[in-house]
Amino acid sequence: MEVPRPMSARTAIGLGVELEESGPTAEPVTATHRLTYSNRLRVFIGPDDSVINFLRPLRRLDGFDSYSVNLTRLPHPMPASEITATFSAAPGRNSVECIGSADVLAIELRTDDDGVPRRYLLGLPGERVGYPGVDVPNGTELLRVYPDEIFDADHAAEVFATYFHTGDIPAGIQLREVLD
């Protein structure tokens, strides 16, 4: 049986965990990433957190009410106590985001290359010919992708875990730049 790891009060509150007197403490936490669920709930996590625990909601994405999970790398590690509401709501420059439902997910990578924002769709190796023909629900919108750009929740969790630990995506993933 796995023993639950301690979590900070901030993390517990962000996950909706009820605090008890003997429960999580308000010890200082250094945040390195922000997880955002369907553009609503934001949770800040640090290097000692297990990102896989935070990605369980990928399996519950339905494409409409629950339609995305975004993992943004903060510009620098910072104490959770210094994160302001303005900073919390600001879009990040470097992130990976899942969009869709648990069995039909598209993954976007956003980077800031020398001050130039770039956006990519991730996919398995393959040729992208013609017009993308797969619709991925994204809240009230649809995102069109190629069949090789569809992931399931478990594969997406692996991509997120690699990005969390290394700042990069796993080897063997193909990038297709999306021009806005």
Order of alpha helices (4+ residues) and beta strands (2+ residues): alpha-beta-beta-alpha-beta-alpha-beta-beta-beta-beta-beta-alpha-beta
